[in-house]
Amino acid sequence: MLDHLGLTSADLARSRAFFSQALAPLHIGVVMEVTAEQTGTHDQVGFGRDGKPFFWIGNGGSVSHGVHVAFACTDRAQVDAFHAAALAAGGRDNGAPGVRPWYHPNYYAAFVLDPDGNNIEAVCQRPAAETEA
């Protein structure tokens, strides 16, 4: 089981603003920031909930274009809200909200490319009837 993951950003302030807006509909926000002086390497911003960071962005090293990160959603409306928020924050559409039946009949997801070109997904894998009740 994963505890957390991190991405390197070419522009930490830009990525912080993007993810703050894009992840807000998922109730994920900044819960911790650490400086280069604290880490001994570079600045980092930790996103999560309930005081626990699980998604980190940092401004050091080489940027890894093409990383794929998927955030679990409780319902399809959260997927839709993520997609809209991410586009409004400057993300590029990489797959509008919808069912991806080739994964399974209830795989409802949306994809955006973040400012560094990473593929960020929001997904709900529950049947629509369960999420709309």
N, C-alpha and C positions, 0 to 999 in steps of 0.2 A: 504494500500500500504506500502511496506517495504521501509525504508530509508537506512538501512545498516544491515549487519550481521557479526558475528565474530566467528572464530574458535580458539581453544587453540592448540598450537603446543608443542610437546615434545622437539623440537630443532628449535628455531625461525630462526636462520641463515639458516639452511637447508630448512625450509619451505619458507623463503623469496626468496631464490635462485630458488626453484622449481616453485613457483607461478610467479616470475618475468619472467621466461622463458616460462612457460606454457600459461600465459595469454597475452603475447606480441602479438600473432596473432589476438587477440580480441581488441587490442589497449587499454588494461588495464595495468596500471603500478603503481608503488609506487608513491603516491602523498603526503603522510604524514607519519611521524614516531614520536611516543611519547615515552618518557622514563618512567621507574617506578617512578622516582622522580616526574614527571609531573602528572601521573595518581594516584599515591599513592598506586598502586598495582603491576603492571608489565609492561614490554615493549610491545609496539604494533606497527604493520606496517599496514598502510591503503592503499589499492589498489583501484584505480578508474580511472576516466578520467576527463579532464577539471577542475582539481583542487578539485574535489569532491570525497572523499573516500567513498566507499560503501561496500567493502569487507575487513574485518580486520582479521589479525592473531596476536595472542599474546602468551606470554610464561608464563603463570601462571595458576594455578588451574589444574584440571584433564583434560586429553585429552579425547575428545568425539569421539571415533571411530564410524564410521557408519553414520556420518552426510552426507546428500546429498545436494549438491549445484549445480544449473544449471545456466549457463551463456548463455544469448540470443546472437545469431549470426545473422548477416545480410544475410549471404549466406552459402551454403554448403561448399565452399572452406575454409571458416573460421573454420568450424567444423573440417575439415580434417587437417588444419594447427595447430589447437589447439592440436589435438590428437598426431600428430607427435612431436610437441614441448614438450608436457607433457611427452611423452615416453623418448625423448632425455634428459629431465631434471631429469629422474629417477623415473617417475611415472610408475605404473603397469597397463597394459591394463585391462579394465573391460568392454569392449564392443567397438569393432571397429566401425568406421564411417559407418553409413548406415541408411536406413529407418526403423522405428519401426511402422509398420502399425497397430499394436494393439492399439496404442494411437490415431493415425489418419493417413491418407494416405501421408501426407507431413511432418511427424515428422522425421527429419533427425538429428541424434545425435551420439555422441561418449562419452565414459566414461573412466575415469582413476581413479586409487586409488592414492591419494597423499601420501607423506612420513608417515603420521599419520594414514593412512587407510581410510580416508574419500573419498566418491564417488563424484568425480568432473565431471560434465557433460557440454558439449557445445552442443547447440541445435539450429537448424534453423527450423521454422515451416511454412515456405513459400514453395509453389510449386517450383520444380526445374526450370521450365521455367522462373519464375520471378527472380530467383537469378542468372541465367546465361545470362540474356539479356544484 
